[in-house]
Amino acid sequence: MAFLALGINHKTASVAVRERVAFSPERLVGALQQLCQHTCSREAAILSTCNRSELYLEQDDLDVEQILLWLAAYHELDVAELRACAYVHADEQAVRHMMRVASGLDSMVLGEPQIFGQLKSAYAVAREAGTVGPLLGRLFQATFSTAKQVRTDTAIGENPVSVAFAAVSLAKQIFSDLHRSQALLIGAGETISLVARHLHDQGIKRIVVANRTLERASQLAEQFGAHAVLLSEIPQELVNSDIVISSTASQLPILGKGAVERALKLRKHKPIFMVDIAVPRDIEPEVGELDDIYLYSVDDLHEVIAENLKSRQGAAQAAEELVALGAEDFMQRLRALAAVDVLKAYRQQAERLRDEELTKALRLLANGCAADEALAQLARGLTNKLLHAPSVQLKKLSAAGRFDALAMAQELFALDESPDKQSQ
């Protein structure tokens, strides 16, 4: 039994690499099943967000190279390129890493809460795929419990800071008065919902939500008095948009250079501020080459985010201590579970030997044997049989020079204690 956490994130890989390693939602179930079929992983879950793609695995024996080869082949990448930016955590370090991720301690935005929901979704998808078993399932539950404790017992989640908040903060720097600005939000997921909330709170003049399905766009738009449109209507809306923020799960760019050029001409080159939060990217990188376009990717938000993190730094140490305790407690409970199977087998063996000797004693009594003699025979027979296997194994270990095992046997059977103490 071994846990493995392997992946890349915003610290180890550029957005260009991360978008190539990202798993699209509709392919996740198939990817998980393939991962377990083609590697030695007995249980698996995949977390894929804008900032990270991580595999959480349970294996008999760790085989990192096999997982790297599978991941590279799945995404049609050069394994050397992947190996250069991948990180690996095993056993307790893997448990601790997963808990740090869930608590927002490994995020671009320290303490951001969205990752907790994303990890819960990863767990749900893995359950749907049938790739989560008892061990990984216990790890997820322990991770959720620790992350909730971090939120409750520390100030890590106070003073809301997120990629969405950072994007809106940057927009405020470029447009001093958002009351006169119009925003076009592409997508209708959690990140865009947060962006809409922040913009609405800042009193922005108008919000338009564009999405693949009008129903999802309308549901979000209703919350903030916004206007809902389909993705196909983006070119018309772009003309009146001062701010464009996009975050979808599309595998191909939604907004190209040509469409933006046409909008700029109609706007008489009035500037447009754009933030592409998606991985893979929604906005073609070439759009950033245009005059009067201020295009930022998630990686460009670091400075804005760093400025808003100072209030959370003090809470991070307390959160780290809770995570360390959570990981240690989980591993202790897991090791205790390993002993349960051994104890169960040992008890079953002892009960079988007891029943055999009891049957013999009852037979002796039925044949007229004195009760005290039958009891003495029962005691002798049971003692001999219970001691036989351990005695044979201890002699073998002694002959092999396994004195560490002999010392452990002394501790196991409490042989260093006096008879008086053993009877207490």
KAUR-V229329 format. One record per helix or strand. SS is the DSSP state (@ for helix, = for strand). FROM is the first residue (numbers start at 1). TO is the last residue. Records with the same first field share a line. If there is no record, write none. Layout:
SS = FROM-TO / FROM-TO
//
This chain:
= = 2-9 / 41-48 / 52-59 / 87-90 / 182-186 / 206-211 / 227-230 / 243-246 / 255-255 / 272-276 / 283-283 / 293-297
@ = 15-21 / 25-38 / 64-74 / 79-85 / 92-102 / 114-129 / 134-153 / 163-174 / 178-180 / 190-201 / 214-224 / 231-238 / 257-266 / 285-289 / 298-307 / 310-366 / 371-399 / 403-412 / 419-422
//
